[in-house]
């Protein structure tokens, strides 16, 4: 146990934590996007999906706590590595290195903070319904019973142009974060080589673009009255 703790707190160990938790979070984002896209299949389909997710409180809360653990470990590892890097970096090195660095890599810490703030608001909006307590009363018929009308909540929420704009901008920052983060995860885990570097970086950008188009398509469809 002591050796494991020593490894986990080492520079290499924290890079592995960053990579592994990063892959877990990317997987969650993709699954979350696919779930959201079911809104295009109609009200019953999305509401049925929401009912399925909440069918087992134990599984749901286990998943939520696991996700929170991934986020906490990812942030802790990232912050500690940045602090160590700044301590070890000579004065003036940053100005020289950023010439070669991409905009996404230079703004990782800022986009990460903004994405975290967006995630908190998103949970308060649609999951906890703190910002919109009236959502607790929104119900819809499904299989001869009344269930939470998640479809109606999404349409109502994204009908506000400011909320949709905030969502789209935040998703854009998330995907910019991913465009650099995904390739960095391969590098942290030692999976990136000179032979596959170009392909992995291109794949990271393609995945980020796909997530942006998929997630932003929902508020855009609501605003254009394609989904109503």
VMD Tcl script that draws the C-alpha trace (Angstrom):
set ca {
  {0.00 0.00 0.00}
  {2.86 2.32 0.84}
  {4.54 1.66 -2.53}
  {1.26 2.27 -4.34}
  {0.81 5.61 -2.54}
  {4.38 6.60 -3.37}
  {3.82 5.78 -7.03}
  {0.43 7.56 -7.13}
  {1.96 10.74 -5.72}
  {5.01 10.64 -8.00}
  {5.12 12.66 -11.22}
  {4.70 9.53 -13.35}
  {1.89 8.25 -11.14}
  {-0.03 11.51 -11.34}
  {0.34 11.49 -15.12}
  {-1.16 8.01 -15.18}
  {-4.00 9.22 -12.96}
  {-4.58 12.13 -15.35}
  {-4.67 9.78 -18.33}
  {-6.88 7.07 -16.82}
  {-9.40 9.47 -15.28}
  {-9.36 11.52 -18.48}
  {-10.37 8.49 -20.54}
  {-13.13 7.76 -18.05}
  {-14.45 11.31 -18.31}
  {-14.32 11.28 -22.11}
  {-16.31 8.05 -22.06}
  {-18.92 9.68 -19.85}
  {-19.16 12.69 -22.16}
  {-19.71 10.47 -25.22}
  {-22.40 8.41 -23.45}
  {-24.04 11.60 -22.16}
  {-24.07 13.06 -25.67}
  {-25.64 9.90 -27.13}
  {-28.30 10.04 -24.42}
  {-29.05 13.68 -25.19}
  {-29.37 12.98 -28.90}
  {-32.35 10.75 -28.18}
  {-34.37 13.94 -28.01}
  {-34.51 13.72 -31.83}
  {-36.33 10.39 -31.49}
  {-39.23 12.04 -29.69}
  {-40.62 12.78 -26.25}
  {-41.41 9.18 -25.26}
  {-37.94 7.91 -26.22}
  {-36.05 10.53 -24.19}
  {-38.36 10.20 -21.21}
  {-38.05 6.40 -21.32}
  {-34.27 6.77 -21.33}
  {-34.47 9.07 -18.29}
  {-36.71 6.58 -16.46}
  {-34.22 3.79 -17.23}
  {-31.35 5.82 -15.81}
  {-33.23 6.37 -12.56}
  {-34.66 2.86 -12.28}
  {-32.06 1.87 -9.67}
  {-31.11 4.49 -7.07}
  {-28.13 2.39 -5.93}
  {-26.67 2.12 -9.44}
  {-27.41 5.77 -10.22}
  {-25.74 7.10 -7.07}
  {-22.86 4.67 -7.45}
  {-22.32 6.03 -10.95}
  {-22.58 9.63 -9.75}
  {-20.12 9.11 -6.91}
  {-17.75 7.32 -9.26}
  {-17.95 10.23 -11.68}
  {-17.26 12.72 -8.89}
  {-14.24 10.65 -7.85}
  {-12.90 10.72 -11.43}
  {-13.34 14.49 -11.59}
  {-11.70 15.04 -8.19}
  {-8.71 12.83 -9.04}
  {-8.33 14.41 -12.48}
  {-8.35 17.95 -11.08}
  {-6.07 17.10 -8.15}
  {-3.50 15.46 -10.43}
  {-3.66 18.32 -12.94}
  {-3.27 21.07 -10.32}
  {-0.38 19.34 -8.56}
  {1.47 18.75 -11.84}
  {1.03 22.40 -12.85}
  {2.36 23.56 -9.47}
  {5.38 21.25 -9.72}
  {6.00 22.36 -13.28}
  {5.98 26.02 -12.30}
  {8.41 25.38 -9.43}
  {10.82 23.58 -11.73}
  {10.49 25.95 -14.68}
  {13.18 28.64 -15.07}
  {12.04 32.26 -15.43}
  {11.52 33.13 -19.06}
  {10.97 29.53 -20.19}
  {7.23 30.00 -20.52}
  {7.55 32.82 -23.02}
  {9.77 30.71 -25.24}
  {7.71 27.51 -25.03}
  {4.31 28.98 -25.75}
  {5.45 29.94 -29.26}
  {5.31 26.25 -30.18}
  {2.32 25.34 -28.01}
  {-1.21 25.31 -29.40}
  {-3.85 27.73 -28.17}
  {-5.78 24.82 -26.65}
  {-2.77 23.61 -24.66}
  {-1.95 27.11 -23.40}
  {-5.49 27.65 -22.14}
  {-6.10 24.20 -20.66}
  {-6.28 25.47 -17.07}
  {-8.71 28.26 -17.97}
  {-11.01 26.14 -20.12}
  {-10.94 23.45 -17.43}
  {-12.18 25.88 -14.76}
  {-14.92 27.26 -17.03}
  {-16.05 23.74 -18.00}
  {-16.22 22.79 -14.31}
  {-18.38 25.85 -13.58}
  {-20.62 24.94 -16.52}
  {-20.96 21.34 -15.30}
  {-22.05 22.56 -11.87}
  {-24.66 24.86 -13.40}
  {-25.83 22.12 -15.77}
  {-26.40 19.78 -12.81}
  {-28.25 22.49 -10.87}
  {-30.37 23.21 -13.95}
  {-31.51 19.79 -15.19}
  {-30.54 17.27 -12.48}
  {-31.03 18.97 -9.12}
  {-33.49 21.50 -10.63}
  {-32.28 24.17 -8.20}
  {-32.39 26.97 -10.77}
  {-35.79 25.79 -12.05}
  {-37.76 24.18 -9.18}
  {-40.87 24.20 -11.39}
  {-39.30 21.31 -13.33}
  {-40.27 19.03 -10.43}
  {-43.91 19.48 -11.49}
  {-43.34 18.73 -15.18}
  {-44.80 15.29 -15.95}
  {-45.71 13.42 -19.13}
  {-47.64 10.18 -19.81}
  {-45.57 7.10 -20.57}
  {-46.88 3.53 -20.62}
  {-50.06 4.46 -18.74}
  {-48.24 6.32 -15.97}
  {-46.90 9.81 -15.36}
  {-43.12 10.26 -15.42}
  {-40.78 13.29 -15.23}
  {-40.96 15.11 -18.56}
  {-37.24 15.43 -19.28}
  {-38.04 16.20 -22.91}
  {-40.17 19.17 -21.84}
  {-37.48 20.36 -19.41}
  {-34.83 20.36 -22.13}
  {-37.08 22.19 -24.60}
  {-38.12 24.72 -21.97}
  {-34.54 25.30 -20.82}
  {-32.99 25.72 -24.25}
  {-35.85 27.93 -25.45}
  {-34.01 30.66 -23.55}
  {-31.38 31.95 -26.05}
  {-29.00 32.99 -23.26}
  {-28.99 29.52 -21.69}
  {-28.47 27.95 -25.13}
  {-25.64 30.36 -25.91}
  {-23.97 29.65 -22.56}
  {-24.33 25.92 -23.21}
  {-22.88 26.10 -26.74}
  {-19.94 28.28 -25.68}
  {-19.21 26.00 -22.72}
  {-19.37 22.90 -24.92}
  {-17.00 24.64 -27.33}
  {-14.52 25.24 -24.49}
  {-14.97 21.65 -23.35}
  {-14.14 20.37 -26.82}
  {-11.15 22.71 -27.11}
  {-10.00 21.26 -23.77}
  {-10.50 17.74 -25.16}
  {-8.71 18.45 -28.44}
  {-5.46 18.78 -26.52}
  {-6.35 16.67 -23.49}
  {-7.15 13.44 -25.35}
  {-3.81 13.36 -27.16}
  {-2.07 14.30 -23.88}
  {-3.75 11.30 -22.22}
  {-2.16 8.94 -24.75}
  {1.17 10.62 -24.10}
  {0.77 10.38 -20.30}
  {0.09 6.65 -20.58}
  {3.09 6.13 -22.84}
  {0.92 5.13 -25.81}
  {2.01 7.93 -28.14}
  {4.99 7.35 -30.44}
  {6.48 9.24 -33.35}
  {4.71 6.86 -35.72}
  {1.19 7.37 -34.32}
  {1.47 10.90 -32.94}
  {-0.09 12.56 -35.98}
  {-2.96 10.07 -36.12}
  {-3.72 10.35 -32.40}
  {-3.73 14.16 -32.49}
  {-5.98 14.14 -35.56}
  {-8.30 11.62 -33.87}
  {-8.47 13.81 -30.76}
  {-9.51 16.80 -32.87}
  {-12.05 14.70 -34.78}
  {-13.56 13.36 -31.56}
  {-13.75 16.86 -30.10}
  {-15.44 18.20 -33.24}
  {-17.95 15.33 -33.20}
  {-18.81 15.93 -29.55}
  {-19.27 19.65 -30.18}
  {-21.60 19.06 -33.13}
  {-23.58 16.41 -31.26}
  {-24.03 18.31 -28.00}
  {-24.63 21.74 -29.51}
  {-27.17 20.33 -31.99}
  {-29.74 19.98 -29.18}
  {-30.02 23.67 -28.16}
  {-29.74 24.71 -31.82}
  {-32.62 22.40 -32.75}
  {-34.74 23.81 -29.93}
  {-34.00 27.42 -30.92}
  {-34.84 26.64 -34.59}
  {-38.06 24.93 -33.47}
  {-36.95 21.63 -35.00}
  {-37.53 20.10 -31.58}
  {-40.57 21.51 -29.81}
}
mol new
graphics top color blue
foreach p $ca { graphics top sphere $p radius 0.5 }
foreach p [lrange $ca 0 end-1] q [lrange $ca 1 end] { graphics top cylinder $p $q radius 0.2 }
display resetview
